[in-house]
């Protein structure tokens, strides 16, 4: 039985593309059965369409306009994904929306997230910018990337794979970003395959 993967995105989808490429090379350990975006303009939706992967767009604004809450959004999105796709793994690949327990509890132990920092460092948004600022101040010589299981506390779930990324003299924010993204594109497919092949669950 082929393992089913649902990927959540918010933007350009370069990490989604890395997952699509890995699947096409039989290096993912499963099949991407759905790509979800919370932004109608996310270019990742086009990447999914080009790979003939079904997509689903759902915006928080549409819920707020109806007087509904973030928790309603998360719970109903989880119900839709579970009912229609019953995934073995949910992958947050540039999903810029903090999920509430209503979503996480539905897939507990089956959600992983990519974060551009090492465990215990630079949790939350703008991690690359903050790492670069600390490097410029002489407070940091390296940053990194991790893929971790998702729990309600942001970026605090158990790490699956990590990799350090050096900060190099002469770095601009853009060169550091490029180096981090290159590592992300390698690490995320490896982590997905590891979780699915080994049946990993958080301890």
C-alpha positions in Angstrom: 0.0 0.0 0.0 1.4 3.4 -1.1 1.7 5.8 1.8 -0.3 9.0 1.3 1.1 12.5 1.9 -0.7 15.8 2.1 1.5 18.9 1.8 0.5 22.3 3.2 2.0 25.5 1.6 1.6 29.2 1.7 4.0 30.5 -1.0 6.2 29.7 -3.9 6.5 26.0 -3.1 10.2 25.4 -3.7 10.2 22.8 -0.9 7.0 21.3 -2.4 9.0 21.1 -5.7 11.8 19.2 -3.9 9.2 16.7 -2.6 7.6 16.4 -6.1 11.0 15.7 -7.6 11.9 13.2 -4.9 8.6 11.3 -5.6 9.3 11.3 -9.3 12.7 9.7 -8.6 11.1 7.2 -6.2 12.9 8.8 -3.3 10.0 10.0 -1.2 8.6 6.8 0.3 5.0 7.8 -0.5 2.7 9.7 -2.9 1.6 13.3 -2.6 -2.1 13.0 -2.9 -3.1 16.6 -2.1 -1.5 20.1 -1.8 -3.3 22.6 0.4 -2.7 26.3 0.3 -4.0 29.1 2.6 -3.1 31.7 -0.1 -4.9 31.7 -3.5 -1.9 33.3 -5.1 0.6 30.7 -3.9 2.8 29.7 -6.9 3.1 26.2 -5.3 -0.4 25.6 -6.5 0.9 25.8 -10.1 3.7 23.5 -9.3 1.2 21.0 -8.0 -1.0 21.4 -11.0 1.9 20.8 -13.4 2.6 17.5 -11.5 -1.1 16.6 -11.7 -1.6 16.7 -8.0 -5.0 17.8 -6.7 -5.1 21.1 -4.8 -7.3 22.7 -2.3 -7.3 26.4 -1.3 -8.9 27.6 1.9 -8.3 31.1 3.4 -8.6 32.2 6.9 -10.1 35.5 5.7 -13.0 33.7 4.2 -13.7 32.2 7.7 -13.3 35.6 9.4 -15.7 37.2 6.9 -18.3 34.6 8.0 -17.7 35.4 11.7 -15.8 32.1 12.2 -12.6 31.6 14.1 -9.1 30.4 13.4 -10.0 27.3 15.4 -13.0 26.7 13.1 -10.7 27.0 10.1 -8.2 24.5 11.5 -10.8 22.0 12.7 -12.7 22.0 9.4 -9.6 21.8 7.3 -8.4 18.8 9.4 -11.9 17.2 8.9 -11.7 17.7 5.1 -8.2 16.3 4.8 -9.0 13.3 7.0 -12.3 12.5 5.3 -11.1 12.9 1.7 -7.5 11.8 1.8 -6.8 9.9 5.1 -3.0 10.8 4.9 -0.2 8.8 6.5 1.7 12.1 6.8 1.0 15.8 6.7 3.9 17.9 5.7 4.1 21.7 6.5 6.4 23.0 3.7 6.3 26.8 4.1 2.9 26.8 5.7 2.7 30.2 7.3 -0.2 29.6 9.7 0.2 28.4 13.2 -2.0 25.4 13.6 -4.2 25.1 16.7 -4.8 21.9 18.7 -8.0 21.3 16.7 -5.8 20.4 13.7 -2.8 18.9 15.4 -4.8 16.5 17.6 -6.5 15.1 14.5 -3.1 14.1 13.0 -1.0 13.9 16.2 2.3 12.1 15.5 1.7 12.4 11.7 2.5 16.1 11.1 6.0 17.3 10.3 7.3 20.8 9.7 10.4 22.3 8.1 12.0 25.2 10.0 15.1 27.1 9.0 16.9 26.9 12.4 18.3 24.3 14.7 16.4 22.9 17.6 16.0 25.3 20.5 17.1 28.3 18.4 15.2 31.0 16.5 11.7 29.6 17.0 8.9 31.2 15.1 8.8 33.6 12.1 11.7 35.3 10.3 14.3 32.8 11.6 16.7 33.5 8.7 16.6 37.3 9.1 17.2 36.9 12.8 20.1 34.5 12.3 21.7 37.0 9.8 21.2 39.9 12.2 22.9 37.9 15.0 25.7 37.0 12.6 26.3 40.7 11.7 26.4 41.5 15.4 29.1 38.8 16.0 26.8 36.7 18.1 26.4 33.7 15.7 28.7 31.8 13.3 26.2 29.1 12.2 22.5 28.5 11.9 20.7 25.5 10.4 17.7 23.6 9.3 15.5 21.1 11.0 12.5 18.9 10.2 10.5 18.1 13.3 7.2 16.6 14.5 4.6 19.3 15.1 3.1 19.9 18.6 1.1 22.9 19.7 4.2 24.8 20.9 5.7 26.4 17.8 8.9 24.8 16.5 9.4 22.8 19.7 8.5 19.3 18.5 10.9 16.4 18.4 13.5 16.8 15.7 13.7 14.2 12.9 16.7 15.5 10.9 18.9 18.5 11.5 21.8 20.1 9.6 24.0 23.0 10.4 24.5 25.8 7.9 27.6 28.0 8.4 27.5 31.8 8.3 30.3 32.9 6.0 32.3 36.1 6.0 30.9 38.4 3.3 27.4 36.8 3.5 24.5 38.9 2.6 21.0 38.0 3.7 20.4 36.6 0.2 23.5 34.3 0.1 22.6 32.9 3.6 19.1 32.4 2.5 20.2 30.6 -0.7 22.5 28.3 1.4 19.7 27.5 3.8 17.1 26.8 1.1 19.5 24.4 -0.7 19.8 22.4 2.6 16.0 22.5 3.1 15.5 21.0 -0.4 17.7 18.1 0.5 16.6 17.6 4.1 12.8 17.7 3.8 12.5 14.8 1.3 15.0 12.7 3.4 12.9 13.3 6.5 9.6 12.4 4.8 11.2 9.1 3.5 12.7 8.4 6.9 9.4 8.8 8.7 7.4 6.8 6.2 10.0 4.0 5.7 10.7 3.6 9.4 7.3 4.3 10.8 8.8 7.0 13.0 6.6 8.6 15.7 7.5 11.2 18.3 8.8 9.7 21.6 
